[in-house]
Amino acid sequence: MQNRKESIETELVALLKRAFAQRLSSVVVYGSYVTASWQAKASDINVLILLDECSVAALEQLGRTGHRFLRRNRITPLILSQTEFSRSADVFPMEYMDIIAQHRVLYGGDPTEHVQFSRRNLRHQLEHQLRGMMVGYRQLVVAARGRKRLLAAELRSSAGQVAALFRGLLRLHGIDAVPSDHQALVEQVGQAYGADVGPFVQLLALRQGAGTEPQQLLRELQPAVARLITIVDQYEIDR
């Protein structure tokens, strides 16, 4: 496994150097790839690529020369200029906190060292994401027309959003050491906020193949999301 990772990382950095040359500032892998939970050919590899300047021609060059390598290794590149990264922490605190919590620098300096966050911005993003989740579930009810197979497939897809949201909820509450196990993560949010998270546990179980009844789960998820929206909307941030 380690040899495979080293091979991927060496080829990735070489590819990025060819595409971006002197514009390449930092290459950082993050998320499950830097943990023991990553599985070759099954898990995605999230890569933050920082450039001095984002040139369209260089991006096209990366697409032409690297698309097979990126697809074969399930690499998801997040390409930003250094200025964009440093100035967007107020817009994407959930994502950037995840990067800071689990990352490893492959090339250049560590761009996360000087990133600062506001818990007010985190609260705003969490509320935005939760309200979007509620809208999505209502649209799903209309579009599915009771078709259980479609409901189950869409709910499995939406489950990927839960872990990121719940990590953000714990950090909003001042808990930085968040569990990597998704069920433990959800249960800790329930304890921290006194909220019913049972429907989210069922959603994660559905994603793992449990035989959950999707119509009933969707009915239970909506009030559970509504409760979290109210909690986050009314959450007071200490000055």
N, C-alpha and C positions, 0 to 999 in steps of 0.2 A: 504493500500500500504506500509506504513512504517513498519508495523508488518511483512509483507511478506519479505521485504528487510532484516530486522533484523534476521529473521529465516534463510534466504539464507546465509547471512554473517556468522552467528554463525556456521552453518553446514559446510560451506566452510572452515573456518579457522580450525575447528576441523579435517576435512578430511585431510587438508594439514599438520597439525601437526602429524597426525598418519603416513602419508606417508613419510614425510621428517625428522621428529623428530628435532634433534638439528641443522640440516642443514638449516632449514627454517629461513630466515633472515627478509623478509618483504613481506607483501601481500597488494597490492594496487589496488583498482578498479578505472577505469577511463572511459572517454568518456560519452556517453549519459546516462549511468547508474547513474551518479552522478548529473544529471540534471532532470528537470521536464518533459523532453520529453520521458523518459524511460517508456516503457509499459510492464508489466508482461506478460510472455508467447509469446510476439511478438518481443521484442527488445533483442539483444545480451547483455551479461554482459562481458565486457573486464576486465581481471584480470592480473596484473603484479605480478609474483611470483619470488622473488629473493632468491637464495640459496647460502650458503657458497661454496657448491660444488654440481655439477649436477651428481648425481649417477644414472646410468642406472637401477640398481635394484630398487631404490626408485621411478623412473619414471614408471617402470613397476607396482610397487605396487599401485601407484596412478591410473593407467589405470585399474587395476583389481578391485579396491575397489570403485573408484569414477566415472567410465564412465557413469553410469546411472544418477547420480546426476548432473554431468556436462552437459550431453545431455538434460536432462529434463528442466534445467534452462538456457539453451542456453549460457553456460559459455565458453568463449574462453580464455584459459590460455596462457599467454606469459611467458615462464619459462626460466630464465637466471641466471647465476651466478652473484654475485656482481661485479666481475672483468669484465665480458662481458658487463654488463650494463654500467659501468663507462667508458669503453673504446670504446663503439660503438656509442656514441652520434655524432661523426663526420660522421658516415655512415648513420644513421637514424635520422637526425635532425627533419624532418617533423613529424615522429611518436612520438619522445620524446617531442617535443614542444606541441603536442596535449595532451600527458599524463600530462605534467606539468600544462597546462592550466586548465584541468578538472580532478581532481583526489581526492581520499580520502584513507587514510591509514587505513587498517583493523587490521594489525598486524605488530609489529616491528617499525623500524625507517622510516622516509620519505627519500627514496633514491634520490628524485629529487632535494633536497636542494643544492647539490654541483655540479650538472650537468651544464656544460658550452657548449655554442654553437658558431660556426663560421657561419656567414652569407654566407661566400664563400662556405662552405660545403652544406648549404641549397640551394644555387644557383645550385650547381652541381647536387644535388639530384633531384631538380625540373626539370632541363633540361633532366636528365636521364628518369624521369617518363613521361615527355611530349613526348619525342622521342619514348618511348615505346608505349605510347598511339597512336601515329601516325602509327607506324608499325602495331599495333593491328587492327586499323581501315582499313588499306589497306588489311591485311589478311582477315578481315571480308568480304570485298567487293568480294574477290575471292571465299571464301568458301560459301558465301550465295547464289551466282548465282542468285541474284535478288529475292530470296524468302522473301517476306515481313514479314512473321510471325517470321522466324529465325532472320532476321535483327532487328526487334523490340525487341525480347527477349534478344539478345546479347547487344543491346544498353542500355536496362534497366539495365542489369548487370553491364555494364561499368560506369553507372551513379554514382555508389558508390565511384568511384575514384575521381570524380570531386570535392567533398567537401574538401577532404584532400588536394588535389593539390591547391585549391583556398585559403584555410587557409594558406598554405605555401607561396603562392604568396603575400598575404597581409603582412605576417611577414617579407618576404624578403624586402618589401617596407617600413619596419619600423612600421607597424601597428600591435600592439599586441592585441588590443581589437577587435577580429573578431566576426562578427554576428553569432548567432547560427542558424538563419533561412537561409536555403540554397540559396533561390533566392536572398535575401538581400546580402549574401556573394558574390555571382557571380556578382551581379550588382556593388558592391563596388570595386571588382577587375577591372571591366571595367572602372570605374571612375578613379581609381588609375593609371592605365596604359594606358588609352586612347584606349582600345581595344574593338573590337566588341565581346560581350559575348552572343549575342542573341541565337546562336545555343546551347550554354550550358544551357540557361534558358529553351529552348525547350526540351533538353535532360532530365532535371529534371522534366519537366511537363510530358514527356512520361513515366517516372518512376512512376509518380503518377496516371497514367491511361489516360492521354490526348490522343486524337486520332491524333497524329502527324504522317505524312507520313514518314516512316523510311528511304526510299531510298533518298529522298530529304534532310532529316536531316543529313544523313551520308555524302552527298556531301558538305553540309555547314559546318559540323564539321571539316573536314580536313583542309581547309584554315584557320579556326579559331585557330586550334591547331598549325598550322605552324606559325601563327603570334605570338602566345605566346612563341613558341620555339625561334623565332628571338629576342623577347623582353628579355627573360631570358638569352639567349646566349650573348647578348650585354650589359647586365645589369652591371653597374660598382659599385663595392663595395668600399665604403670609407675606407681608412686605419685607 
